[in-house]
Amino acid sequence: MEVINSRKSLGGKYTILVHLLFGITIFYFFLHPVTMVIYWFEMNDTPFSITNFLEIAPHRVLDSFSFRMTGMAIAFVLIGALVGLGSGLYYRNLLRQSAKLRRQDKQLKESVLSIIEEGESDRIEFKSSLRFDYHQNTINKSLEEVIVKTIAGFMNTSGGTLLIGLDDSGNILGLKQDYQSLKKKDRDGFELQIYQLITNDIGIEFCSLIEIDFYDLDEKDVCVLRIEVATSPAYVHGKNKTSFYIRAGNSTKPLTIQEAVKYINAR
């Protein structure tokens, strides 16, 4: 661990040093002579033209590096050093933040893989897709109802995690087929569709209980929904009726009106 921290420290110092030297180089060898040329035109009230510039610039550039311009040169070096130092510190911070995000993403991915290895339970459910029917090899929007019922079941019980893009055994299927069925054929479109389903069938106030993330596993997307328990009953409003679901073991179970009333009162 000490060796790793030492390497990170050296890497950070090297980054700052590179930016420092780059800042000094730009300010001393470029901005300094350019400024001297511009200053000459202003002090001598000479109109700028390409001809005048080509005639004056070489002499002024050489003069900017002469001994009598040492004070001005030192000023530009100091300014360049300060700019380079600031740039180096900022860039080093960006690198650290990026590395931190990569570590967090790796940890989260490992956590998802661990969940998949554990298999389905009362708190974990796998679904192969949002709306693509692998048995019929076509889009089947009734599968969205199953997703909604599962989400409501988690909300009405103890919360849980729903993973979409896996078969019942945890094999990764991905979301490519689902993406192709959406207007916006990517992760954003998929997430938007889920929230739209929750808004329409359960209620917009329940959207805040769901955190949606996507993970690239075996070069296939898997959607992970982390669902919190609801403080009020989450009913599923269908076309002709309203239903109440809970988790029972590793499945989602509908309750009759009488059972739902007893369950809600017991909670």
C-alpha positions in Angstrom: 0.0 0.0 0.0 2.9 2.4 0.9 4.5 1.6 -2.5 1.2 2.4 -4.3 0.7 5.7 -2.4 4.3 6.6 -3.1 3.8 6.0 -6.9 0.6 8.1 -6.8 2.4 10.9 -5.0 5.2 10.9 -7.6 2.7 10.8 -10.4 1.0 13.9 -8.9 4.2 15.7 -8.5 5.3 14.8 -12.1 2.0 16.2 -13.4 2.4 19.5 -11.6 6.1 19.7 -12.8 5.1 19.2 -16.4 2.4 21.9 -16.2 4.8 24.2 -14.4 7.5 23.9 -17.1 4.8 24.2 -19.8 3.5 27.4 -18.3 7.0 28.9 -18.0 7.8 27.9 -21.6 4.7 29.4 -23.1 5.0 32.7 -21.2 8.7 33.1 -21.6 9.3 31.9 -25.2 6.0 33.0 -26.7 3.9 35.5 -24.8 7.0 37.5 -23.7 8.3 38.3 -27.2 4.8 38.7 -28.6 4.0 41.3 -25.9 7.3 43.1 -26.7 6.3 43.4 -30.3 2.9 44.7 -29.5 4.3 47.1 -27.0 6.7 48.5 -29.6 3.9 49.2 -32.0 1.9 51.0 -29.3 4.8 53.1 -27.9 6.0 54.2 -31.4 2.5 54.9 -32.6 3.2 52.9 -35.7 0.3 51.5 -37.7 0.2 47.8 -37.8 0.7 46.0 -41.2 2.2 42.8 -42.3 5.2 44.6 -43.8 5.9 46.5 -40.6 5.4 43.4 -38.5 7.8 41.3 -40.6 10.4 44.1 -40.4 10.1 44.9 -36.7 9.2 41.5 -35.1 12.6 39.7 -35.5 14.5 42.6 -33.9 12.0 42.9 -31.0 11.9 39.2 -30.4 15.7 39.0 -30.1 15.7 42.1 -27.9 13.1 40.6 -25.6 15.8 37.9 -24.6 18.5 40.5 -24.1 20.1 41.2 -20.7 18.3 44.6 -20.4 15.0 42.9 -20.6 15.8 40.5 -17.7 13.3 42.1 -15.3 10.5 41.7 -17.8 11.6 38.2 -18.6 11.6 37.2 -14.9 8.1 38.7 -14.6 6.8 36.5 -17.4 8.5 33.4 -16.0 6.9 34.0 -12.6 3.4 34.5 -14.2 3.9 31.4 -16.3 5.0 29.4 -13.3 1.9 30.5 -11.4 -0.4 29.7 -14.3 1.3 26.3 -14.8 1.1 25.5 -11.1 -2.6 26.3 -11.0 -3.2 24.3 -14.1 -1.2 21.4 -12.7 -3.1 21.3 -9.4 -6.4 21.5 -11.2 -5.5 18.7 -13.7 -4.1 16.5 -10.8 -7.4 17.0 -9.0 -9.3 15.9 -12.1 -7.1 12.8 -12.4 -7.8 11.9 -8.8 -11.5 12.4 -9.2 -11.5 10.3 -12.3 -9.6 7.5 -10.6 -12.0 7.7 -7.6 -15.0 7.3 -10.0 -13.3 4.3 -11.7 -12.7 2.7 -8.3 -16.3 3.3 -7.3 -17.6 2.0 -10.6 -15.5 -1.2 -10.2 -16.8 -1.7 -6.6 -20.4 -1.2 -7.8 -19.9 -3.7 -10.7 -18.4 -6.2 -8.3 -21.4 -5.7 -6.0 -23.8 -6.4 -8.9 -21.9 -9.5 -9.8 -22.1 -10.6 -6.2 -25.8 -10.1 -6.3 -26.1 -12.2 -9.4 -24.1 -15.0 -7.9 -26.5 -15.1 -4.9 -29.5 -15.6 -7.1 -33.1 -14.6 -6.7 -34.6 -14.1 -3.3 -37.3 -12.1 -1.5 -35.1 -9.0 -2.0 -33.6 -9.9 -5.5 -35.4 -10.5 -8.8 -34.1 -11.2 -12.3 -36.0 -10.2 -15.4 -34.8 -11.0 -18.9 -36.2 -7.9 -20.5 -38.6 -4.9 -20.2 -40.7 -5.7 -23.2 -38.9 -8.1 -25.5 -40.3 -11.6 -25.4 -37.5 -14.1 -25.9 -39.9 -17.0 -26.3 -41.9 -15.4 -29.1 -38.9 -13.4 -30.4 -40.9 -10.2 -30.6 -42.0 -7.2 -28.6 -44.5 -8.0 -26.0 -45.6 -4.9 -24.1 -47.5 -7.0 -21.6 -44.1 -7.9 -20.1 -44.0 -4.3 -18.9 -46.9 -5.0 -16.6 -44.8 -7.8 -15.0 -42.0 -5.3 -14.3 -44.5 -2.8 -12.8 -46.0 -5.5 -10.5 -42.6 -6.6 -9.4 -41.6 -3.0 -8.5 -44.9 -2.5 -6.6 -44.3 -5.8 -4.8 -40.9 -4.6 -3.5 -42.3 -1.2 -2.5 -45.1 -2.9 -0.5 -42.8 -5.3 1.3 -39.2 -4.6 2.3 -37.7 -3.0 -0.8 -35.2 -4.9 -3.0 -33.2 -5.0 -6.2 -34.6 -5.7 -9.7 -32.1 -6.6 -12.4 -33.3 -6.4 -16.0 -31.3 -8.2 -18.7 -30.7 -11.6 -17.0 -32.5 -14.9 -17.2 -33.7 -16.7 -14.1 -30.3 -18.5 -13.8 -28.4 -15.2 -13.8 -27.1 -15.5 -17.4 -26.5 -12.1 -18.9 -28.8 -11.4 -21.9 -28.4 -7.6 -22.1 -30.9 -4.9 -23.2 -30.1 -4.6 -26.9 -33.5 -6.0 -28.0 -35.3 -3.6 -25.6 -33.3 -0.6 -26.8 -34.3 -1.3 -30.4 -38.0 -1.2 -29.4 -37.8 2.3 -27.9 -38.0 5.7 -29.6 -34.7 6.6 -27.9 -32.6 3.5 -28.4 -30.2 3.7 -25.5 -29.9 3.8 -21.7 -31.7 7.1 -21.4 -34.6 5.9 -23.4 -34.8 2.7 -21.3 -34.7 4.6 -18.0 -37.3 7.1 -19.3 -39.6 4.2 -20.2 -39.4 2.7 -16.7 -40.2 6.0 -15.0 -43.1 6.5 -17.4 -44.5 3.1 -16.5 -44.2 3.8 -12.8 -45.9 7.2 -13.3 -48.8 5.8 -15.3 -49.4 2.6 -13.4 -48.4 3.3 -9.8 -48.0 7.0 -9.4 -45.4 9.7 -10.0 -44.8 10.1 -6.3 -43.3 6.6 -6.2 -40.6 7.4 -8.8 -38.4 8.9 -6.0 -38.2 5.4 -4.4 -36.3 4.0 -7.3 -32.6 4.4 -8.2 -31.7 3.2 -11.7 -28.2 2.3 -12.8 -26.7 0.5 -15.8 -23.7 -1.8 -15.8 -21.7 -3.2 -18.7 -21.3 -6.9 -17.9 -19.7 -9.1 -20.5 -20.1 -6.2 -23.0 -23.9 -6.3 -22.4 -26.0 -3.7 -20.5 -27.8 -4.8 -17.4 -30.2 -2.4 -15.7 -30.3 -2.4 -11.9 -33.3 -0.9 -10.0 -32.7 -0.4 -6.3 -36.2 0.0 -4.9 -37.0 1.4 -1.4 -40.0 0.4 0.6 -43.0 2.7 0.3 -44.5 4.4 3.4 -47.9 4.2 1.8 -49.5 1.4 -0.3 -48.3 1.2 -3.9 -51.3 0.1 -5.9 -51.0 -1.0 -9.6 -53.7 0.7 -11.6 -54.6 -1.4 -14.6 -57.1 -0.8 -17.4 -60.0 -2.4 -15.6 -58.9 -2.7 -11.9 -56.5 -1.7 -9.2 -54.3 -4.4 -7.7 -52.0 -4.7 -4.7 -48.8 -6.9 -4.8 -46.3 -8.0 -2.2 -43.1 -10.2 -2.3 -43.6 -13.7 -1.2 -40.3 -15.6 -1.3 -38.7 -15.0 -4.6 -41.9 -14.2 -6.4 -44.5 -11.4 -6.6 -47.9 -12.3 -5.2 -51.2 -10.4 -5.8 -53.5 -10.0 -2.7 -57.3 -9.8 -2.7 -58.9 -6.7 -1.4 -59.5 -8.3 2.0 -55.9 -9.6 2.2 -54.5 -6.3 1.1 -56.5 -4.4 3.9 -55.3 -6.8 6.5 -51.7 -6.6 5.2 -51.7 -2.8 5.2 -53.2 -2.6 8.6 -50.6 -5.1 10.0 -47.8 -2.9 8.6 
